[in-house]
Amino acid sequence: MAMQMPEVKKTIAAAVAGFMPAILSSTAAVATEGTNEWFGVDDGRLLAVLFFVPLSVLTIWLGQYGDASEEDDFFGEIDYTGN
């Protein structure tokens, strides 16, 4: 069944509403702060460290806990009996 015209407009408006904040907030990431470089960093080595250290920590963490089940209770059962 084809979508009606108001539904198409709503869909397009919803897509634009979700897309525009991402575009507008990402421009803050490339703000140069007077150095003409991304994030105000004028040394490429520092910029590499800023990106690769968190990425490597994330890779290590996902390697260890990436397949953890969300159904398991992290802390175990709570004993309400007081024993």
mmCIF file of the N, C-alpha and C atoms, coordinates in Angstrom:
data_MODEL
# 
_entry.id   MODEL 
# 
loop_
_atom_site.group_PDB 
_atom_site.id 
_atom_site.type_symbol 
_atom_site.label_atom_id 
_atom_site.label_alt_id 
_atom_site.label_comp_id 
_atom_site.label_asym_id 
_atom_site.label_entity_id 
_atom_site.label_seq_id 
_atom_site.pdbx_PDB_ins_code 
_atom_site.Cartn_x 
_atom_site.Cartn_y 
_atom_site.Cartn_z 
_atom_site.occupancy 
_atom_site.B_iso_or_equiv 
_atom_site.pdbx_formal_charge 
_atom_site.auth_seq_id 
_atom_site.auth_comp_id 
_atom_site.auth_asym_id 
_atom_site.auth_atom_id 
_atom_site.pdbx_PDB_model_num 
ATOM 1   N N  . MET A 1 1  ? 0.844  -1.167  0.000  1.00 0.00 ? 1  MET A N  1 
ATOM 2   C CA . MET A 1 1  ? 0.000  0.000   0.000  1.00 0.00 ? 1  MET A CA 1 
ATOM 3   C C  . MET A 1 1  ? 0.899  1.243   0.000  1.00 0.00 ? 1  MET A C  1 
ATOM 4   N N  . ALA A 1 2  ? 0.587  2.170   -0.839 1.00 0.00 ? 2  ALA A N  1 
ATOM 5   C CA . ALA A 1 2  ? 1.391  3.380   -0.979 1.00 0.00 ? 2  ALA A CA 1 
ATOM 6   C C  . ALA A 1 2  ? 1.135  4.323   0.196  1.00 0.00 ? 2  ALA A C  1 
ATOM 7   N N  . MET A 1 3  ? 2.162  5.080   0.540  1.00 0.00 ? 3  MET A N  1 
ATOM 8   C CA . MET A 1 3  ? 2.023  6.042   1.629  1.00 0.00 ? 3  MET A CA 1 
ATOM 9   C C  . MET A 1 3  ? 1.270  7.263   1.135  1.00 0.00 ? 3  MET A C  1 
ATOM 10  N N  . GLN A 1 4  ? 0.447  7.820   1.997  1.00 0.00 ? 4  GLN A N  1 
ATOM 11  C CA . GLN A 1 4  ? -0.276 9.039   1.665  1.00 0.00 ? 4  GLN A CA 1 
ATOM 12  C C  . GLN A 1 4  ? 0.689  10.224  1.758  1.00 0.00 ? 4  GLN A C  1 
ATOM 13  N N  . MET A 1 5  ? 0.368  11.314  1.111  1.00 0.00 ? 5  MET A N  1 
ATOM 14  C CA . MET A 1 5  ? 1.245  12.479  1.062  1.00 0.00 ? 5  MET A CA 1 
ATOM 15  C C  . MET A 1 5  ? 1.580  13.050  2.439  1.00 0.00 ? 5  MET A C  1 
ATOM 16  N N  . PRO A 1 6  ? 0.604  13.185  3.381  1.00 0.00 ? 6  PRO A N  1 
ATOM 17  C CA . PRO A 1 6  ? 0.984  13.692  4.718  1.00 0.00 ? 6  PRO A CA 1 
ATOM 18  C C  . PRO A 1 6  ? 1.940  12.748  5.447  1.00 0.00 ? 6  PRO A C  1 
ATOM 19  N N  . GLU A 1 7  ? 1.801  11.437  5.216  1.00 0.00 ? 7  GLU A N  1 
ATOM 20  C CA . GLU A 1 7  ? 2.707  10.480  5.855  1.00 0.00 ? 7  GLU A CA 1 
ATOM 21  C C  . GLU A 1 7  ? 4.124  10.624  5.306  1.00 0.00 ? 7  GLU A C  1 
ATOM 22  N N  . VAL A 1 8  ? 4.228  10.898  4.017  1.00 0.00 ? 8  VAL A N  1 
ATOM 23  C CA . VAL A 1 8  ? 5.545  11.099  3.408  1.00 0.00 ? 8  VAL A CA 1 
ATOM 24  C C  . VAL A 1 8  ? 6.201  12.342  3.995  1.00 0.00 ? 8  VAL A C  1 
ATOM 25  N N  . LYS A 1 9  ? 5.428  13.406  4.146  1.00 0.00 ? 9  LYS A N  1 
ATOM 26  C CA . LYS A 1 9  ? 5.969  14.641  4.723  1.00 0.00 ? 9  LYS A CA 1 
ATOM 27  C C  . LYS A 1 9  ? 6.419  14.415  6.160  1.00 0.00 ? 9  LYS A C  1 
ATOM 28  N N  . LYS A 1 10 ? 5.632  13.634  6.928  1.00 0.00 ? 10 LYS A N  1 
ATOM 29  C CA . LYS A 1 10 ? 6.021  13.344  8.310  1.00 0.00 ? 10 LYS A CA 1 
ATOM 30  C C  . LYS A 1 10 ? 7.308  12.532  8.349  1.00 0.00 ? 10 LYS A C  1 
ATOM 31  N N  . THR A 1 11 ? 7.422  11.572  7.442  1.00 0.00 ? 11 THR A N  1 
ATOM 32  C CA . THR A 1 11 ? 8.616  10.736  7.397  1.00 0.00 ? 11 THR A CA 1 
ATOM 33  C C  . THR A 1 11 ? 9.844  11.559  7.041  1.00 0.00 ? 11 THR A C  1 
ATOM 34  N N  . ILE A 1 12 ? 9.702  12.421  6.064  1.00 0.00 ? 12 ILE A N  1 
ATOM 35  C CA . ILE A 1 12 ? 10.826 13.277  5.660  1.00 0.00 ? 12 ILE A CA 1 
ATOM 36  C C  . ILE A 1 12 ? 11.192 14.242  6.785  1.00 0.00 ? 12 ILE A C  1 
ATOM 37  N N  . ALA A 1 13 ? 10.180 14.808  7.444  1.00 0.00 ? 13 ALA A N  1 
ATOM 38  C CA . ALA A 1 13 ? 10.441 15.735  8.547  1.00 0.00 ? 13 ALA A CA 1 
ATOM 39  C C  . ALA A 1 13 ? 11.141 15.024  9.703  1.00 0.00 ? 13 ALA A C  1 
ATOM 40  N N  . ALA A 1 14 ? 10.734 13.789  9.982  1.00 0.00 ? 14 ALA A N  1 
ATOM 41  C CA . ALA A 1 14 ? 11.374 13.032  11.057 1.00 0.00 ? 14 ALA A CA 1 
ATOM 42  C C  . ALA A 1 14 ? 12.821 12.706  10.706 1.00 0.00 ? 14 ALA A C  1 
ATOM 43  N N  . ALA A 1 15 ? 13.067 12.367  9.448  1.00 0.00 ? 15 ALA A N  1 
ATOM 44  C CA . ALA A 1 15 ? 14.436 12.063  9.023  1.00 0.00 ? 15 ALA A CA 1 
ATOM 45  C C  . ALA A 1 15 ? 15.322 13.301  9.117  1.00 0.00 ? 15 ALA A C  1 
ATOM 46  N N  . VAL A 1 16 ? 14.803 14.437  8.686  1.00 0.00 ? 16 VAL A N  1 
ATOM 47  C CA . VAL A 1 16 ? 15.571 15.682  8.747  1.00 0.00 ? 16 VAL A CA 1 
ATOM 48  C C  . VAL A 1 16 ? 15.810 16.087  10.199 1.00 0.00 ? 16 VAL A C  1 
ATOM 49  N N  . ALA A 1 17 ? 14.790 15.898  11.056 1.00 0.00 ? 17 ALA A N  1 
ATOM 50  C CA . ALA A 1 17 ? 14.936 16.255  12.467 1.00 0.00 ? 17 ALA A CA 1 
ATOM 51  C C  . ALA A 1 17 ? 15.994 15.395  13.153 1.00 0.00 ? 17 ALA A C  1 
ATOM 52  N N  . GLY A 1 18 ? 16.159 14.161  12.715 1.00 0.00 ? 18 GLY A N  1 
ATOM 53  C CA . GLY A 1 18 ? 17.191 13.316  13.285 1.00 0.00 ? 18 GLY A CA 1 
ATOM 54  C C  . GLY A 1 18 ? 18.562 13.562  12.693 1.00 0.00 ? 18 GLY A C  1 
ATOM 55  N N  . PHE A 1 19 ? 18.602 14.035  11.472 1.00 0.00 ? 19 PHE A N  1 
ATOM 56  C CA . PHE A 1 19 ? 19.854 14.211  10.743 1.00 0.00 ? 19 PHE A CA 1 
ATOM 57  C C  . PHE A 1 19 ? 20.517 15.553  11.048 1.00 0.00 ? 19 PHE A C  1 
ATOM 58  N N  . MET A 1 20 ? 19.739 16.593  11.204 1.00 0.00 ? 20 MET A N  1 
ATOM 59  C CA . MET A 1 20 ? 20.293 17.935  11.369 1.00 0.00 ? 20 MET A CA 1 
ATOM 60  C C  . MET A 1 20 ? 21.103 18.110  12.662 1.00 0.00 ? 20 MET A C  1 
ATOM 61  N N  . PRO A 1 21 ? 20.666 17.616  13.816 1.00 0.00 ? 21 PRO A N  1 
ATOM 62  C CA . PRO A 1 21 ? 21.505 17.783  15.010 1.00 0.00 ? 21 PRO A CA 1 
ATOM 63  C C  . PRO A 1 21 ? 22.874 17.120  14.858 1.00 0.00 ? 21 PRO A C  1 
ATOM 64  N N  . ALA A 1 22 ? 22.926 15.988  14.185 1.00 0.00 ? 22 ALA A N  1 
ATOM 65  C CA . ALA A 1 22 ? 24.214 15.328  13.980 1.00 0.00 ? 22 ALA A CA 1 
ATOM 66  C C  . ALA A 1 22 ? 25.126 16.184  13.104 1.00 0.00 ? 22 ALA A C  1 
ATOM 67  N N  . ILE A 1 23 ? 24.576 16.782  12.093 1.00 0.00 ? 23 ILE A N  1 
ATOM 68  C CA . ILE A 1 23 ? 25.367 17.636  11.203 1.00 0.00 ? 23 ILE A CA 1 
ATOM 69  C C  . ILE A 1 23 ? 25.832 18.891  11.951 1.00 0.00 ? 23 ILE A C  1 
ATOM 70  N N  . LEU A 1 24 ? 24.923 19.506  12.692 1.00 0.00 ? 24 LEU A N  1 
ATOM 71  C CA . LEU A 1 24 ? 25.276 20.749  13.373 1.00 0.00 ? 24 LEU A CA 1 
ATOM 72  C C  . LEU A 1 24 ? 26.239 20.520  14.526 1.00 0.00 ? 24 LEU A C  1 
ATOM 73  N N  . SER A 1 25 ? 26.106 19.396  15.245 1.00 0.00 ? 25 SER A N  1 
ATOM 74  C CA . SER A 1 25 ? 27.013 19.162  16.358 1.00 0.00 ? 25 SER A CA 1 
ATOM 75  C C  . SER A 1 25 ? 28.386 18.691  15.890 1.00 0.00 ? 25 SER A C  1 
ATOM 76  N N  . SER A 1 26 ? 28.459 18.063  14.733 1.00 0.00 ? 26 SER A N  1 
ATOM 77  C CA . SER A 1 26 ? 29.758 17.605  14.253 1.00 0.00 ? 26 SER A CA 1 
ATOM 78  C C  . SER A 1 26 ? 30.627 18.769  13.796 1.00 0.00 ? 26 SER A C  1 
ATOM 79  N N  . THR A 1 27 ? 30.031 19.884  13.446 1.00 0.00 ? 27 THR A N  1 
ATOM 80  C CA . THR A 1 27 ? 30.840 21.032  13.056 1.00 0.00 ? 27 THR A CA 1 
ATOM 81  C C  . THR A 1 27 ? 31.613 21.578  14.248 1.00 0.00 ? 27 THR A C  1 
ATOM 82  N N  . ALA A 1 28 ? 31.116 21.337  15.466 1.00 0.00 ? 28 ALA A N  1 
ATOM 83  C CA . ALA A 1 28 ? 31.861 21.770  16.649 1.00 0.00 ? 28 ALA A CA 1 
ATOM 84  C C  . ALA A 1 28 ? 33.134 20.958  16.806 1.00 0.00 ? 28 ALA A C  1 
ATOM 85  N N  . ALA A 1 29 ? 33.131 19.730  16.327 1.00 0.00 ? 29 ALA A N  1 
ATOM 86  C CA . ALA A 1 29 ? 34.312 18.874  16.444 1.00 0.00 ? 29 ALA A CA 1 
ATOM 87  C C  . ALA A 1 29 ? 35.441 19.362  15.545 1.00 0.00 ? 29 ALA A C  1 
ATOM 88  N N  . VAL A 1 30 ? 35.099 19.984  14.441 1.00 0.00 ? 30 VAL A N  1 
ATOM 89  C CA . VAL A 1 30 ? 36.137 20.462  13.538 1.00 0.00 ? 30 VAL A CA 1 
ATOM 90  C C  . VAL A 1 30 ? 36.403 21.956  13.716 1.00 0.00 ? 30 VAL A C  1 
ATOM 91  N N  . ALA A 1 31 ? 35.902 22.516  14.809 1.00 0.00 ? 31 ALA A N  1 
ATOM 92  C CA . ALA A 1 31 ? 36.185 23.915  15.098 1.00 0.00 ? 31 ALA A CA 1 
ATOM 93  C C  . ALA A 1 31 ? 37.682 24.065  15.338 1.00 0.00 ? 31 ALA A C  1 
ATOM 94  N N  . THR A 1 32 ? 38.268 25.087  14.785 1.00 0.00 ? 32 THR A N  1 
ATOM 95  C CA . THR A 1 32 ? 39.722 25.186  14.791 1.00 0.00 ? 32 THR A CA 1 
ATOM 96  C C  . THR A 1 32 ? 40.278 25.940  15.985 1.00 0.00 ? 32 THR A C  1 
ATOM 97  N N  . GLU A 1 33 ? 39.483 26.683  16.691 1.00 0.00 ? 33 GLU A N  1 
ATOM 98  C CA . GLU A 1 33 ? 39.919 27.432  17.866 1.00 0.00 ? 33 GLU A CA 1 
ATOM 99  C C  . GLU A 1 33 ? 41.180 28.247  17.609 1.00 0.00 ? 33 GLU A C  1 
ATOM 100 N N  . GLY A 1 34 ? 41.327 28.765  16.412 1.00 0.00 ? 34 GLY A N  1 
ATOM 101 C CA . GLY A 1 34 ? 42.437 29.653  16.096 1.00 0.00 ? 34 GLY A CA 1 
ATOM 102 C C  . GLY A 1 34 ? 43.700 28.965  15.636 1.00 0.00 ? 34 GLY A C  1 
ATOM 103 N N  . THR A 1 35 ? 43.739 27.631  15.670 1.00 0.00 ? 35 THR A N  1 
ATOM 104 C CA . THR A 1 35 ? 44.954 26.929  15.260 1.00 0.00 ? 35 THR A CA 1 
ATOM 105 C C  . THR A 1 35 ? 44.883 26.415  13.831 1.00 0.00 ? 35 THR A C  1 
ATOM 106 N N  . ASN A 1 36 ? 43.717 26.536  13.211 1.00 0.00 ? 36 ASN A N  1 
ATOM 107 C CA . ASN A 1 36 ? 43.457 25.983  11.875 1.00 0.00 ? 36 ASN A CA 1 
ATOM 108 C C  . ASN A 1 36 ? 43.621 24.467  11.841 1.00 0.00 ? 36 ASN A C  1 
ATOM 109 N N  . GLU A 1 37 ? 43.455 23.822  12.964 1.00 0.00 ? 37 GLU A N  1 
ATOM 110 C CA . GLU A 1 37 ? 43.546 22.365  13.058 1.00 0.00 ? 37 GLU A CA 1 
ATOM 111 C C  . GLU A 1 37 ? 42.329 21.844  13.811 1.00 0.00 ? 37 GLU A C  1 
ATOM 112 N N  . TRP A 1 38 ? 41.978 20.576  13.561 1.00 0.00 ? 38 TRP A N  1 
ATOM 113 C CA . TRP A 1 38 ? 40.828 19.971  14.234 1.00 0.00 ? 38 TRP A CA 1 
ATOM 114 C C  . TRP A 1 38 ? 41.061 19.908  15.727 1.00 0.00 ? 38 TRP A C  1 
ATOM 115 N N  . PHE A 1 39 ? 39.996 20.155  16.488 1.00 0.00 ? 39 PHE A N  1 
ATOM 116 C CA . PHE A 1 39 ? 39.993 20.126  17.941 1.00 0.00 ? 39 PHE A CA 1 
ATOM 117 C C  . PHE A 1 39 ? 41.015 21.083  18.547 1.00 0.00 ? 39 PHE A C  1 
ATOM 118 N N  . GLY A 1 40 ? 41.516 22.013  17.781 1.00 0.00 ? 40 GLY A N  1 
ATOM 119 C CA . GLY A 1 40 ? 42.482 22.966  18.290 1.00 0.00 ? 40 GLY A CA 1 
ATOM 120 C C  . GLY A 1 40 ? 43.858 22.379  18.520 1.00 0.00 ? 40 GLY A C  1 
ATOM 121 N N  . VAL A 1 41 ? 44.120 21.201  17.983 1.00 0.00 ? 41 VAL A N  1 
ATOM 122 C CA . VAL A 1 41 ? 45.402 20.523  18.165 1.00 0.00 ? 41 VAL A CA 1 
ATOM 123 C C  . VAL A 1 41 ? 46.288 20.835  16.965 1.00 0.00 ? 41 VAL A C  1 
ATOM 124 N N  . ASP A 1 42 ? 47.464 21.394  17.215 1.00 0.00 ? 42 ASP A N  1 
ATOM 125 C CA . ASP A 1 42 ? 48.337 21.766  16.115 1.00 0.00 ? 42 ASP A CA 1 
ATOM 126 C C  . ASP A 1 42 ? 49.450 20.752  15.876 1.00 0.00 ? 42 ASP A C  1 
ATOM 127 N N  . ASP A 1 43 ? 49.436 19.632  16.591 1.00 0.00 ? 43 ASP A N  1 
ATOM 128 C CA . ASP A 1 43 ? 50.432 18.590  16.397 1.00 0.00 ? 43 ASP A CA 1 
ATOM 129 C C  . ASP A 1 43 ? 49.700 17.289  16.053 1.00 0.00 ? 43 ASP A C  1 
ATOM 130 N N  . GLY A 1 44 ? 49.988 16.733  14.915 1.00 0.00 ? 44 GLY A N  1 
ATOM 131 C CA . GLY A 1 44 ? 49.311 15.521  14.456 1.00 0.00 ? 44 GLY A CA 1 
ATOM 132 C C  . GLY A 1 44 ? 49.534 14.324  15.351 1.00 0.00 ? 44 GLY A C  1 
ATOM 133 N N  . ARG A 1 45 ? 50.676 14.291  16.013 1.00 0.00 ? 45 ARG A N  1 
ATOM 134 C CA . ARG A 1 45 ? 50.949 13.169  16.923 1.00 0.00 ? 45 ARG A CA 1 
ATOM 135 C C  . ARG A 1 45 ? 49.993 13.185  18.105 1.00 0.00 ? 45 ARG A C  1 
ATOM 136 N N  . LEU A 1 46 ? 49.716 14.368  18.640 1.00 0.00 ? 46 LEU A N  1 
ATOM 137 C CA . LEU A 1 46 ? 48.780 14.479  19.755 1.00 0.00 ? 46 LEU A CA 1 
ATOM 138 C C  . LEU A 1 46 ? 47.371 14.113  19.306 1.00 0.00 ? 46 LEU A C  1 
ATOM 139 N N  . LEU A 1 47 ? 46.992 14.532  18.113 1.00 0.00 ? 47 LEU A N  1 
ATOM 140 C CA . LEU A 1 47 ? 45.679 14.191  17.583 1.00 0.00 ? 47 LEU A CA 1 
ATOM 141 C C  . LEU A 1 47 ? 45.551 12.678  17.409 1.00 0.00 ? 47 LEU A C  1 
ATOM 142 N N  . ALA A 1 48 ? 46.621 12.027  16.964 1.00 0.00 ? 48 ALA A N  1 
ATOM 143 C CA . ALA A 1 48 ? 46.602 10.570  16.827 1.00 0.00 ? 48 ALA A CA 1 
ATOM 144 C C  . ALA A 1 48 ? 46.433 9.897   18.180 1.00 0.00 ? 48 ALA A C  1 
ATOM 145 N N  . VAL A 1 49 ? 47.118 10.402  19.195 1.00 0.00 ? 49 VAL A N  1 
ATOM 146 C CA . VAL A 1 49 ? 46.980 9.841   20.538 1.00 0.00 ? 49 VAL A CA 1 
ATOM 147 C C  . VAL A 1 49 ? 45.564 10.034  21.054 1.00 0.00 ? 49 VAL A C  1 
ATOM 148 N N  . LEU A 1 50 ? 44.973 11.208  20.801 1.00 0.00 ? 50 LEU A N  1 
ATOM 149 C CA . LEU A 1 50 ? 43.614 11.475  21.258 1.00 0.00 ? 50 LEU A CA 1 
ATOM 150 C C  . LEU A 1 50 ? 42.604 10.512  20.651 1.00 0.00 ? 50 LEU A C  1 
ATOM 151 N N  . PHE A 1 51 ? 42.868 10.008  19.464 1.00 0.00 ? 51 PHE A N  1 
ATOM 152 C CA . PHE A 1 51 ? 41.940 9.083   18.820 1.00 0.00 ? 51 PHE A CA 1 
ATOM 153 C C  . PHE A 1 51 ? 42.295 7.624   19.071 1.00 0.00 ? 51 PHE A C  1 
ATOM 154 N N  . PHE A 1 52 ? 43.562 7.268   19.026 1.00 0.00 ? 52 PHE A N  1 
ATOM 155 C CA . PHE A 1 52 ? 43.927 5.853   19.072 1.00 0.00 ? 52 PHE A CA 1 
ATOM 156 C C  . PHE A 1 52 ? 43.976 5.274   20.480 1.00 0.00 ? 52 PHE A C  1 
ATOM 157 N N  . VAL A 1 53 ? 44.263 6.060   21.493 1.00 0.00 ? 53 VAL A N  1 
ATOM 158 C CA . VAL A 1 53 ? 44.268 5.523   22.858 1.00 0.00 ? 53 VAL A CA 1 
ATOM 159 C C  . VAL A 1 53 ? 42.863 5.120   23.289 1.00 0.00 ? 53 VAL A C  1 
ATOM 160 N N  . PRO A 1 54 ? 41.841 5.981   23.168 1.00 0.00 ? 54 PRO A N  1 
ATOM 161 C CA . PRO A 1 54 ? 40.491 5.522   23.523 1.00 0.00 ? 54 PRO A CA 1 
ATOM 162 C C  . PRO A 1 54 ? 40.012 4.377   22.630 1.00 0.00 ? 54 PRO A C  1 
ATOM 163 N N  . LEU A 1 55 ? 40.398 4.398   21.362 1.00 0.00 ? 55 LEU A N  1 
ATOM 164 C CA . LEU A 1 55 ? 39.999 3.318   20.466 1.00 0.00 ? 55 LEU A CA 1 
ATOM 165 C C  . LEU A 1 55 ? 40.631 1.997   20.885 1.00 0.00 ? 55 LEU A C  1 
ATOM 166 N N  . SER A 1 56 ? 41.872 2.017   21.309 1.00 0.00 ? 56 SER A N  1 
ATOM 167 C CA . SER A 1 56 ? 42.517 0.783   21.753 1.00 0.00 ? 56 SER A CA 1 
ATOM 168 C C  . SER A 1 56 ? 41.933 0.302   23.072 1.00 0.00 ? 56 SER A C  1 
ATOM 169 N N  . VAL A 1 57 ? 41.581 1.205   23.990 1.00 0.00 ? 57 VAL A N  1 
ATOM 170 C CA . VAL A 1 57 ? 40.936 0.807   25.241 1.00 0.00 ? 57 VAL A CA 1 
ATOM 171 C C  . VAL A 1 57 ? 39.575 0.181   24.944 1.00 0.00 ? 57 VAL A C  1 
ATOM 172 N N  . LEU A 1 58 ? 38.824 0.773   24.031 1.00 0.00 ? 58 LEU A N  1 
ATOM 173 C CA . LEU A 1 58 ? 37.539 0.204   23.634 1.00 0.00 ? 58 LEU A CA 1 
ATOM 174 C C  . LEU A 1 58 ? 37.707 -1.169  23.016 1.00 0.00 ? 58 LEU A C  1 
ATOM 175 N N  . THR A 1 59 ? 38.723 -1.349  22.187 1.00 0.00 ? 59 THR A N  1 
ATOM 176 C CA . THR A 1 59 ? 38.981 -2.646  21.558 1.00 0.00 ? 59 THR A CA 1 
ATOM 177 C C  . THR A 1 59 ? 39.314 -3.698  22.602 1.00 0.00 ? 59 THR A C  1 
ATOM 178 N N  . ILE A 1 60 ? 40.133 -3.349  23.569 1.00 0.00 ? 60 ILE A N  1 
ATOM 179 C CA . ILE A 1 60 ? 40.478 -4.291  24.636 1.00 0.00 ? 60 ILE A CA 1 
ATOM 180 C C  . ILE A 1 60 ? 39.244 -4.632  25.462 1.00 0.00 ? 60 ILE A C  1 
ATOM 181 N N  . TRP A 1 61 ? 38.439 -3.632  25.802 1.00 0.00 ? 61 TRP A N  1 
ATOM 182 C CA . TRP A 1 61 ? 37.245 -3.870  26.606 1.00 0.00 ? 61 TRP A CA 1 
ATOM 183 C C  . TRP A 1 61 ? 36.252 -4.746  25.855 1.00 0.00 ? 61 TRP A C  1 
ATOM 184 N N  . LEU A 1 62 ? 36.013 -4.451  24.575 1.00 0.00 ? 62 LEU A N  1 
ATOM 185 C CA . LEU A 1 62 ? 35.080 -5.268  23.797 1.00 0.00 ? 62 LEU A CA 1 
ATOM 186 C C  . LEU A 1 62 ? 35.602 -6.680  23.607 1.00 0.00 ? 62 LEU A C  1 
ATOM 187 N N  . GLY A 1 63 ? 36.912 -6.840  23.516 1.00 0.00 ? 63 GLY A N  1 
ATOM 188 C CA . GLY A 1 63 ? 37.481 -8.171  23.412 1.00 0.00 ? 63 GLY A CA 1 
ATOM 189 C C  . GLY A 1 63 ? 37.230 -8.994  24.660 1.00 0.00 ? 63 GLY A C  1 
ATOM 190 N N  . GLN A 1 64 ? 37.216 -8.352  25.810 1.00 0.00 ? 64 GLN A N  1 
ATOM 191 C CA . GLN A 1 64 ? 36.998 -9.062  27.068 1.00 0.00 ? 64 GLN A CA 1 
ATOM 192 C C  . GLN A 1 64 ? 35.520 -9.222  27.389 1.00 0.00 ? 64 GLN A C  1 
ATOM 193 N N  . TYR A 1 65 ? 34.729 -8.161  27.201 1.00 0.00 ? 65 TYR A N  1 
ATOM 194 C CA . TYR A 1 65 ? 33.341 -8.159  27.665 1.00 0.00 ? 65 TYR A CA 1 
ATOM 195 C C  . TYR A 1 65 ? 32.322 -7.978  26.547 1.00 0.00 ? 65 TYR A C  1 
ATOM 196 N N  . GLY A 1 66 ? 32.735 -8.020  25.300 1.00 0.00 ? 66 GLY A N  1 
ATOM 197 C CA . GLY A 1 66 ? 31.820 -7.756  24.200 1.00 0.00 ? 66 GLY A CA 1 
ATOM 198 C C  . GLY A 1 66 ? 30.710 -8.770  24.056 1.00 0.00 ? 66 GLY A C  1 
ATOM 199 N N  . ASP A 1 67 ? 30.955 -10.018 24.450 1.00 0.00 ? 67 ASP A N  1 
ATOM 200 C CA . ASP A 1 67 ? 29.936 -11.054 24.305 1.00 0.00 ? 67 ASP A CA 1 
ATOM 201 C C  . ASP A 1 67 ? 29.232 -11.350 25.625 1.00 0.00 ? 67 ASP A C  1 
ATOM 202 N N  . ALA A 1 68 ? 29.326 -10.448 26.597 1.00 0.00 ? 68 ALA A N  1 
ATOM 203 C CA . ALA A 1 68 ? 28.679 -10.647 27.896 1.00 0.00 ? 68 ALA A CA 1 
ATOM 204 C C  . ALA A 1 68 ? 27.170 -10.576 27.740 1.00 0.00 ? 68 ALA A C  1 
ATOM 205 N N  . SER A 1 69 ? 26.478 -11.413 28.468 1.00 0.00 ? 69 SER A N  1 
ATOM 206 C CA . SER A 1 69 ? 25.021 -11.456 28.407 1.00 0.00 ? 69 SER A CA 1 
ATOM 207 C C  . SER A 1 69 ? 24.441 -10.333 29.266 1.00 0.00 ? 69 SER A C  1 
ATOM 208 N N  . GLU A 1 70 ? 23.476 -9.629  28.713 1.00 0.00 ? 70 GLU A N  1 
ATOM 209 C CA . GLU A 1 70 ? 22.809 -8.565  29.458 1.00 0.00 ? 70 GLU A CA 1 
ATOM 210 C C  . GLU A 1 70 ? 21.790 -9.132  30.442 1.00 0.00 ? 70 GLU A C  1 
ATOM 211 N N  . GLU A 1 71 ? 21.461 -10.403 30.302 1.00 0.00 ? 71 GLU A N  1 
ATOM 212 C CA . GLU A 1 71 ? 20.472 -11.026 31.171 1.00 0.00 ? 71 GLU A CA 1 
ATOM 213 C C  . GLU A 1 71 ? 21.064 -11.410 32.524 1.00 0.00 ? 71 GLU A C  1 
ATOM 214 N N  . ASP A 1 72 ? 22.358 -11.621 32.598 1.00 0.00 ? 72 ASP A N  1 
ATOM 215 C CA . ASP A 1 72 ? 22.991 -11.990 33.857 1.00 0.00 ? 72 ASP A CA 1 
ATOM 216 C C  . ASP A 1 72 ? 23.099 -10.777 34.765 1.00 0.00 ? 72 ASP A C  1 
ATOM 217 N N  . ASP A 1 73 ? 22.851 -10.998 36.050 1.00 0.00 ? 73 ASP A N  1 
ATOM 218 C CA . ASP A 1 73 ? 22.953 -9.927  37.027 1.00 0.00 ? 73 ASP A CA 1 
ATOM 219 C C  . ASP A 1 73 ? 24.418 -9.759  37.406 1.00 0.00 ? 73 ASP A C  1 
ATOM 220 N N  . PHE A 1 74 ? 24.925 -8.566  37.280 1.00 0.00 ? 74 PHE A N  1 
ATOM 221 C CA . PHE A 1 74 ? 26.336 -8.315  37.539 1.00 0.00 ? 74 PHE A CA 1 
ATOM 222 C C  . PHE A 1 74 ? 26.690 -8.543  39.003 1.00 0.00 ? 74 PHE A C  1 
ATOM 223 N N  . PHE A 1 75 ? 25.835 -8.098  39.909 1.00 0.00 ? 75 PHE A N  1 
ATOM 224 C CA . PHE A 1 75 ? 26.131 -8.168  41.330 1.00 0.00 ? 75 PHE A CA 1 
ATOM 225 C C  . PHE A 1 75 ? 25.592 -9.426  42.001 1.00 0.00 ? 75 PHE A C  1 
ATOM 226 N N  . GLY A 1 76 ? 24.841 -10.234 41.290 1.00 0.00 ? 76 GLY A N  1 
ATOM 227 C CA . GLY A 1 76 ? 24.255 -11.422 41.884 1.00 0.00 ? 76 GLY A CA 1 
ATOM 228 C C  . GLY A 1 76 ? 22.961 -11.077 42.599 1.00 0.00 ? 76 GLY A C  1 
ATOM 229 N N  . GLU A 1 77 ? 22.405 -12.074 43.284 1.00 0.00 ? 77 GLU A N  1 
ATOM 230 C CA . GLU A 1 77 ? 21.148 -11.857 43.985 1.00 0.00 ? 77 GLU A CA 1 
ATOM 231 C C  . GLU A 1 77 ? 21.351 -10.991 45.213 1.00 0.00 ? 77 GLU A C  1 
ATOM 232 N N  . ILE A 1 78 ? 20.309 -10.267 45.565 1.00 0.00 ? 78 ILE A N  1 
ATOM 233 C CA . ILE A 1 78 ? 20.315 -9.470  46.786 1.00 0.00 ? 78 ILE A CA 1 
ATOM 234 C C  . ILE A 1 78 ? 19.652 -10.309 47.877 1.00 0.00 ? 78 ILE A C  1 
ATOM 235 N N  . ASP A 1 79 ? 20.330 -10.474 48.968 1.00 0.00 ? 79 ASP A N  1 
ATOM 236 C CA . ASP A 1 79 ? 19.799 -11.259 50.073 1.00 0.00 ? 79 ASP A CA 1 
ATOM 237 C C  . ASP A 1 79 ? 19.029 -10.344 50.997 1.00 0.00 ? 79 ASP A C  1 
ATOM 238 N N  . TYR A 1 80 ? 17.707 -10.434 50.923 1.00 0.00 ? 80 TYR A N  1 
ATOM 239 C CA . TYR A 1 80 ? 16.859 -9.585  51.755 1.00 0.00 ? 80 TYR A CA 1 
ATOM 240 C C  . TYR A 1 80 ? 16.568 -10.196 53.123 1.00 0.00 ? 80 TYR A C  1 
ATOM 241 N N  . THR A 1 81 ? 17.070 -11.419 53.393 1.00 0.00 ? 81 THR A N  1 
ATOM 242 C CA . THR A 1 81 ? 16.771 -12.072 54.656 1.00 0.00 ? 81 THR A CA 1 
ATOM 243 C C  . THR A 1 81 ? 17.652 -11.549 55.786 1.00 0.00 ? 81 THR A C  1 
ATOM 244 N N  . GLY A 1 82 ? 18.800 -11.006 55.475 1.00 0.00 ? 82 GLY A N  1 
ATOM 245 C CA . GLY A 1 82 ? 19.686 -10.462 56.490 1.00 0.00 ? 82 GLY A CA 1 
ATOM 246 C C  . GLY A 1 82 ? 20.593 -11.511 57.095 1.00 0.00 ? 82 GLY A C  1 
ATOM 247 N N  . ASN A 1 83 ? 20.632 -12.686 56.528 1.00 0.00 ? 83 ASN A N  1 
ATOM 248 C CA . ASN A 1 83 ? 21.492 -13.776 57.063 1.00 0.00 ? 83 ASN A CA 1 
ATOM 249 C C  . ASN A 1 83 ? 22.850 -13.727 56.459 1.00 0.00 ? 83 ASN A C  1 
# 
